[in-house]
């Protein structure tokens, strides 16, 4: 009985502290937005490679935060193994990665701008579904009738616009429109960058992330066939 009481006394403040600091953790966020039309994989699955990694790359693995050169508080969050080390698969509420997004103390991540509601949903549902290192060729990698709209733009949306967009795009250029991507392709830099050849800046992430061989092939076919829209 005494043990039970002691336990209870210890538990009560813990429960209150937990609720107070992480109120949002008790709510299940809505599912992330459905994938674009033409999506060839499961519409219910939140894929690491397609959804989670881009969110973490822009939200956490930025210069000055958790990329290879900065690694704040020892965390490099630009690869699956290090991201996985911060999750408790199937239990978002017990995953450091997820809890940090909601902390209302100084330790909230990212510290400057909180992650969007969509970003939080993506991380929540990926953990809840088991935190697998899964991915899906977003185009279904159909190499017939390769066009900008059907084949190239979905890959760019997934992998490139997080950095190459807005008024101050990384690398000094955007990849948001057909014309911008054509300009990059015509400069001869695009294929070298995504093939990660020597003499080019490897995209989308040197040594860590590379487009699938089939996705790279889509760009090559698109350029060879005259960059159809
Ligand atoms: C994490 C941010 C980020 C992502 C994601 C990203 N880029 Fe870049 N990109 C950069 C930066 C920064 C540079 C300039 C870096 C440099 O020159 O070393 C750059 C440069 C480039 C260059 C010029 C390379 C050269 O050697 O001249 C091309 C082409 C390019 N990116 C294409 C892409 C494509 C295509 C994707 C998607 C598959 C992509 N980038 C994804 C940040 C990014």
Boltz pocket constraint, residues with backbone or C-beta under 6 A from the ligand:
constraints:
  - pocket:
      binder: B
      contacts: [[A, 57], [A, 155], [A, 156], [A, 159], [A, 160], [A, 161], [A, 162], [A, 163], [A, 164], [A, 170], [A, 171], [A, 172], [A, 175], [A, 184], [A, 189], [A, 190], [A, 191], [A, 193], [A, 194], [A, 199], [A, 200], [A, 201], [A, 202], [A, 203], [A, 204], [A, 205], [A, 211]]
      max_distance: 6.0
